[in-house]
Amino acid sequence: MRKLFAFTVLALTFSVAGRAQTYQTDFRRAMQAQDTAQARQVLAAWQQKKPQDPDWYAANFNYLLKKAYRVVLSADPNKKGGLTFSKPGGEAAGSISEGYEPTLLAAARSTLRDGIRLAPDRLDMRFGLAKTYEMTQEPAAEIEVLAAALADRQASGKPWRWRDGERLPEAEKDFIPESLEDYMLPYWQLQSAEGDEVVRQLAELLGKYYPESSLAPFNLGTYYAQKKQWQKSLELFQQANSRKPNDWQTLANLTKVEIELGHKAQAQQYVAALRKLPEGRAAATDLSKEIRAMK
């Protein structure tokens, strides 16, 4: 299990290196040089020569998304998101944030959906589409895209492909659950009831399709701990521990929940196991203080 708050968000930009194809190489160079005119010419020639190439759809998506990107300056001091700026006296004056021009963003999503219809086994395109809804704060649409991807995979039985049609970087049983946990990160960071509910839905989706993974019960255990539903949280962390024993974060959370439930003996057992793990010793020291303070 990777650390919950130490993830790098899944990269949205699709790699165009890989197979030695002139169109991919030329497009990559044009984008790196920020030469949009050249990138557009490459895309036009590429589409004419290989209209059924899934990588064209990924490249065109990147091109359109880059064009859609905007820096949004707002004079509304109450507008959420981005960086706020103040008047000399300290009074809020407005904000600067990121955004996307709606028509171009819709075109980017449309081309990616076309690519998915052509190559439904390309998980990079599925994830890219989901990420656009995260960026525009539309979690319901994001979850819908991810749920459809997992349902289609289950129905087809075909293995996922990644960028340039290659295999997934890791085994599916690890890669997909870890990627879905990555999608939870921005919503955990919101530290809000709304964000927590998105996490719950993503964790339940993960558990539905990857029931052997420890990450679904781990994140659901965290969700219910934040709701102070300690018994339910305990049961979920126990599930996570049975699926992946000796994970220091799970053991730390089990210790904390047992403390909250007033179960001193059980908390001592978990903290003893935690202390045996090098990465868990600092947490074990802090939790031991809480155990000693119990009546």
C-alpha positions as CSV (number, residue, x, y, z in Angstrom):
1,M,0.0,0.0,0.0
2,R,1.4,3.4,-0.9
3,K,1.2,6.2,1.6
4,L,-2.1,7.8,1.4
5,F,-0.9,11.4,1.2
6,A,2.3,10.9,-0.7
7,F,1.1,10.2,-4.2
8,T,2.0,11.8,-7.4
9,V,-1.3,12.4,-9.3
10,L,-1.6,10.3,-12.3
11,A,0.0,12.1,-15.3
12,L,-2.6,13.4,-17.7
13,T,-0.3,13.9,-20.6
14,F,0.0,10.8,-22.8
15,S,3.4,9.7,-23.9
16,V,4.0,9.9,-27.6
17,A,7.4,8.3,-27.5
18,G,7.5,4.6,-27.8
19,R,6.9,3.1,-31.2
20,A,9.2,4.8,-33.8
21,Q,6.5,6.6,-35.7
22,T,7.3,10.0,-37.4
23,Y,3.9,11.4,-36.5
24,Q,4.3,10.8,-32.8
25,T,7.8,12.0,-32.7
26,D,7.0,15.2,-34.7
27,F,4.0,15.9,-32.6
28,R,6.0,15.5,-29.4
29,R,8.7,17.9,-30.6
30,A,6.1,20.5,-31.7
31,M,4.4,20.4,-28.3
32,Q,7.6,20.6,-26.4
33,A,8.6,23.6,-28.6
34,Q,5.1,25.1,-27.9
35,D,4.7,25.3,-31.7
36,T,0.9,24.9,-31.9
37,A,0.8,25.6,-35.7
38,Q,3.3,22.7,-36.3
39,A,1.4,20.4,-33.9
40,R,-1.8,21.1,-35.8
41,Q,-0.2,20.3,-39.1
42,V,1.2,17.0,-37.8
43,L,-2.2,16.1,-36.4
44,A,-3.9,16.8,-39.8
45,A,-1.4,14.7,-41.7
46,W,-1.5,11.9,-39.1
47,Q,-5.3,11.7,-39.2
48,Q,-5.3,11.6,-43.0
49,K,-2.7,8.8,-43.1
50,K,-3.9,6.8,-40.1
51,P,-7.5,7.7,-39.2
52,Q,-7.9,4.6,-37.0
53,D,-4.8,5.1,-34.9
54,P,-5.8,5.4,-31.2
55,D,-2.7,7.4,-30.5
56,W,-3.9,10.2,-32.8
57,Y,-6.9,10.6,-30.5
58,A,-4.7,10.8,-27.4
59,A,-2.4,13.3,-29.2
60,N,-5.4,15.4,-30.4
61,F,-6.8,15.4,-26.9
62,N,-3.6,16.8,-25.5
63,Y,-3.5,19.4,-28.2
64,L,-7.0,20.6,-27.5
65,L,-6.6,20.5,-23.8
66,K,-3.5,22.7,-24.0
67,K,-5.4,25.2,-26.1
68,A,-8.3,25.1,-23.7
69,Y,-6.2,26.0,-20.7
70,R,-6.7,29.4,-19.2
71,V,-5.5,31.5,-16.3
72,V,-8.6,33.0,-14.8
73,L,-8.5,36.4,-13.1
74,S,-11.5,37.2,-10.9
75,A,-12.4,40.4,-9.1
76,D,-14.8,38.4,-6.9
77,P,-13.1,38.1,-3.5
78,N,-15.5,35.3,-2.6
79,K,-14.6,33.1,-5.6
80,K,-13.2,29.8,-4.3
81,G,-10.0,28.2,-5.6
82,G,-6.7,29.5,-6.8
83,L,-4.6,32.2,-5.3
84,T,-6.2,35.1,-3.6
85,F,-4.8,38.6,-3.6
86,S,-5.5,41.5,-1.3
87,K,-5.7,45.3,-1.3
88,P,-3.0,47.2,0.5
89,G,-5.2,47.2,3.7
90,G,-5.4,43.4,3.7
91,E,-9.0,43.2,2.4
92,A,-9.6,40.4,-0.2
93,A,-9.7,41.8,-3.7
94,G,-10.0,38.8,-6.0
95,S,-8.2,35.6,-7.1
96,I,-6.2,34.0,-9.8
97,S,-7.0,30.4,-10.7
98,E,-6.8,27.8,-13.5
99,G,-9.6,27.0,-15.9
100,Y,-10.5,25.7,-19.3
101,E,-12.4,27.3,-22.2
102,P,-15.6,25.3,-22.3
103,T,-15.9,24.7,-26.1
104,L,-12.3,23.5,-26.5
105,L,-12.6,21.4,-23.3
106,A,-15.7,19.7,-24.7
107,A,-13.9,19.1,-28.0
108,A,-11.0,17.5,-26.1
109,R,-13.3,15.2,-24.2
110,S,-15.2,14.4,-27.4
111,T,-12.1,13.3,-29.2
112,L,-11.1,11.1,-26.3
113,R,-14.5,9.5,-26.1
114,D,-14.1,8.8,-29.9
115,G,-10.8,7.2,-29.2
116,I,-12.2,5.1,-26.4
117,R,-15.0,3.8,-28.7
118,L,-12.2,2.8,-31.2
119,A,-10.0,1.3,-28.6
120,P,-12.0,0.5,-25.4
121,D,-9.1,-1.4,-23.9
122,R,-6.9,1.8,-23.7
123,L,-7.0,2.6,-20.0
124,D,-4.8,5.7,-20.4
125,M,-7.6,7.4,-22.4
126,R,-10.2,6.3,-19.8
127,F,-8.1,7.8,-17.0
128,G,-7.3,10.9,-19.0
129,L,-11.1,11.5,-19.5
130,A,-11.8,11.0,-15.8
131,K,-9.0,13.4,-14.9
132,T,-10.6,16.2,-16.9
133,Y,-13.7,16.0,-14.7
134,E,-11.5,16.1,-11.6
135,M,-9.9,19.2,-12.9
136,T,-13.3,20.9,-13.5
137,Q,-14.6,19.8,-10.1
138,E,-17.2,17.4,-11.5
139,P,-16.8,14.3,-9.3
140,A,-20.0,12.6,-10.4
141,A,-18.9,12.6,-14.0
142,E,-15.4,11.4,-13.0
143,I,-16.8,8.5,-11.1
144,E,-19.2,7.7,-14.0
145,V,-16.2,7.4,-16.4
146,L,-14.2,5.2,-14.0
147,A,-17.2,3.0,-13.2
148,A,-17.9,2.5,-16.9
149,A,-14.2,1.6,-17.5
150,L,-14.3,-1.1,-14.8
151,A,-17.6,-2.5,-15.9
152,D,-16.4,-2.7,-19.6
153,R,-13.3,-4.5,-18.5
154,Q,-15.3,-7.0,-16.5
155,A,-17.7,-7.6,-19.4
156,S,-15.1,-7.9,-22.2
157,G,-12.4,-9.8,-20.3
158,K,-9.8,-8.1,-22.5
159,P,-6.6,-7.0,-20.8
160,W,-6.0,-3.3,-20.4
161,R,-3.5,-1.5,-22.7
162,W,-1.6,1.7,-21.7
163,R,0.1,4.4,-23.6
164,D,1.1,3.6,-27.2
165,G,-0.9,0.3,-26.8
166,E,1.7,-1.1,-24.4
167,R,0.9,-3.3,-21.4
168,L,0.1,-1.7,-18.0
169,P,3.2,-0.6,-16.1
170,E,2.4,-3.0,-13.3
171,A,0.1,-6.0,-12.8
172,E,-3.5,-5.0,-13.0
173,K,-4.3,-6.2,-9.5
174,D,-1.9,-3.7,-8.2
175,F,-2.0,-0.9,-10.8
176,I,-5.7,-0.3,-10.9
177,P,-6.4,-0.2,-7.2
178,E,-3.4,2.1,-6.6
179,S,-4.5,4.3,-9.5
180,L,-8.0,4.6,-8.0
181,E,-6.5,5.5,-4.7
182,D,-4.6,8.2,-6.5
183,Y,-8.0,9.6,-7.6
184,M,-9.1,9.8,-4.0
185,L,-6.2,12.0,-3.0
186,P,-7.6,15.4,-4.2
187,Y,-10.8,14.7,-2.3
188,W,-9.1,13.6,0.9
189,Q,-7.2,16.9,0.7
190,L,-10.4,18.9,0.5
191,Q,-11.0,17.9,4.2
192,S,-14.7,18.4,3.6
193,A,-17.8,16.2,3.9
194,E,-18.4,16.5,0.2
195,G,-14.9,15.4,-0.6
196,D,-15.1,12.5,1.9
197,E,-18.3,11.3,0.1
198,V,-16.4,11.2,-3.2
199,V,-13.7,9.1,-1.5
200,R,-16.3,6.7,-0.2
201,Q,-17.8,6.2,-3.6
202,L,-14.4,5.6,-5.2
203,A,-13.4,3.2,-2.5
204,E,-16.6,1.2,-2.8
205,L,-16.0,1.1,-6.6
206,L,-12.5,-0.2,-6.0
207,G,-13.9,-2.9,-3.6
208,K,-16.5,-4.0,-6.1
209,Y,-14.1,-4.8,-8.9
210,Y,-10.9,-5.6,-6.9
211,P,-12.2,-7.3,-3.7
212,E,-8.8,-8.8,-2.9
213,S,-7.1,-5.4,-2.6
214,S,-6.5,-4.0,0.8
215,L,-6.9,-0.4,-0.4
216,A,-10.8,-0.4,-0.5
217,P,-11.2,-1.3,3.2
218,F,-8.3,0.8,4.2
219,N,-9.8,4.0,2.7
220,L,-13.3,3.1,3.9
221,G,-11.9,2.5,7.3
222,T,-10.4,6.0,7.2
223,Y,-13.7,7.4,6.0
224,Y,-15.6,5.9,8.9
225,A,-12.9,6.9,11.4
226,Q,-13.4,10.5,10.4
227,K,-17.1,10.0,11.0
228,K,-16.2,8.6,14.4
229,Q,-18.0,5.4,13.6
230,W,-15.3,3.5,15.4
231,Q,-16.6,-0.1,15.3
232,K,-17.3,0.0,11.6
233,S,-13.9,1.6,11.0
234,L,-12.3,-1.2,13.1
235,E,-13.9,-3.9,11.0
236,L,-12.7,-2.4,7.8
237,F,-9.1,-1.9,9.0
238,Q,-9.1,-5.5,10.1
239,Q,-10.1,-6.5,6.6
240,A,-7.3,-4.4,5.2
241,N,-4.9,-6.0,7.7
242,S,-6.0,-9.5,6.7
243,R,-5.5,-8.8,3.0
244,K,-2.1,-7.1,3.5
245,P,-0.6,-7.9,6.9
246,N,2.2,-5.8,8.4
247,D,1.4,-2.6,6.7
248,W,2.5,0.0,9.1
249,Q,-0.3,2.5,8.3
250,T,-3.0,-0.1,8.8
251,L,-1.5,-1.2,12.1
252,A,-1.3,2.5,13.2
253,N,-4.9,3.0,12.4
254,L,-6.0,-0.2,14.1
255,T,-4.1,1.0,17.2
256,K,-5.8,4.4,17.1
257,V,-9.3,3.0,16.6
258,E,-8.8,0.5,19.5
259,I,-7.8,3.4,21.7
260,E,-10.9,5.3,20.7
261,L,-13.0,2.2,21.6
262,G,-11.3,1.9,24.9
263,H,-9.8,-1.5,24.1
264,K,-6.4,-1.2,25.8
265,A,-5.2,-4.8,25.4
266,Q,-6.0,-4.9,21.7
267,A,-4.3,-1.5,21.2
268,Q,-1.2,-2.8,22.9
269,Q,-1.1,-5.8,20.6
270,Y,-1.3,-3.7,17.5
271,V,1.3,-1.2,18.7
272,A,3.7,-4.0,19.5
273,A,3.4,-5.3,15.9
274,L,3.8,-1.7,14.7
275,R,7.0,-1.2,16.7
276,K,8.6,-4.1,14.9
277,L,8.4,-2.3,11.5
278,P,11.1,0.3,11.0
279,E,8.8,2.7,9.2
280,G,6.2,2.4,12.0
281,R,8.4,3.1,15.0
282,A,7.7,6.8,15.2
283,A,3.9,6.2,15.1
284,A,4.3,3.4,17.7
285,T,6.1,5.8,20.1
286,D,3.3,8.4,19.8
287,L,0.5,5.8,20.1
288,S,2.2,4.2,23.1
289,K,1.8,7.5,25.0
290,E,-1.9,7.5,24.2
291,I,-2.2,3.9,25.4
292,R,-0.5,4.8,28.7
293,A,-2.9,7.6,29.2
294,M,-5.9,5.2,29.0
295,K,-7.7,4.2,32.2
